[in-house]
């Protein structure tokens, strides 16, 4: 099981959190999603074969920005 933490800008309410959670739970292999608009953080538990790029694309397609950490 992989744990992926992504810094995500643009979430402003519980509705945003739910949109992200619901969309990511539709990806095969994703077992759990926690999203916090207050912390601008999305944490995903997924099987090893899940591609992080797929997760990032779903978030971007919802209109949110992923912040790359150095």
C-alpha positions in Angstrom: 0.0 0.0 0.0 1.3 3.4 -1.0 0.6 6.6 0.9 0.7 9.7 -1.3 0.5 13.3 0.0 -0.2 16.1 -2.3 -0.3 19.9 -1.6 -3.4 21.2 -3.5 -4.4 24.8 -3.9 -7.9 25.9 -4.7 -9.9 23.9 -2.3 -12.0 26.4 -0.2 -14.7 24.4 1.5 -16.0 21.0 2.5 -17.7 20.7 -0.9 -14.3 20.9 -2.6 -12.9 18.2 -0.3 -15.8 16.0 -1.2 -15.4 16.6 -5.0 -11.7 15.6 -4.7 -12.5 12.5 -2.5 -15.3 11.2 -4.8 -13.2 11.7 -8.0 -10.1 10.0 -6.6 -12.1 7.1 -5.1 -13.2 6.3 -8.7 -9.6 5.4 -9.6 -9.0 1.7 -9.5 -6.6 0.8 -6.7 -7.3 3.8 -4.5 -8.6 2.6 -1.1 -8.8 5.8 1.0 -8.7 9.6 0.4 -8.5 12.3 3.0 -8.7 15.9 1.8 -8.3 19.1 3.9 -9.0 22.5 2.4 -7.7 24.1 5.6 -4.3 22.4 5.2 -4.4 22.4 1.3 -3.5 18.7 1.6 -4.8 15.5 0.0 -3.6 12.1 1.3 -4.3 9.0 -0.8 -3.9 5.4 0.2 -3.5 3.3 -2.9 -2.1 0.0 -4.2 1.5 0.2 -5.6 0.4 0.0 -9.2 -1.6 3.2 -9.1 0.2 5.9 -11.1 0.6 9.2 -9.3 0.2 11.0 -12.7 -3.4 9.6 -12.9 -4.2 11.0 -9.5 -2.7 14.4 -10.4 -4.6 14.5 -13.6 -7.9 13.9 -11.8 -7.2 16.8 -9.4 -6.1 19.1 -12.2 -9.2 18.3 -14.2 -11.4 19.3 -11.2 -9.7 22.7 -11.5 -7.3 22.5 -8.6 -3.6 23.2 -8.6 -1.0 20.7 -7.4 2.0 22.4 -5.7 5.3 20.7 -6.3 7.4 20.7 -3.2 11.2 21.1 -3.7 
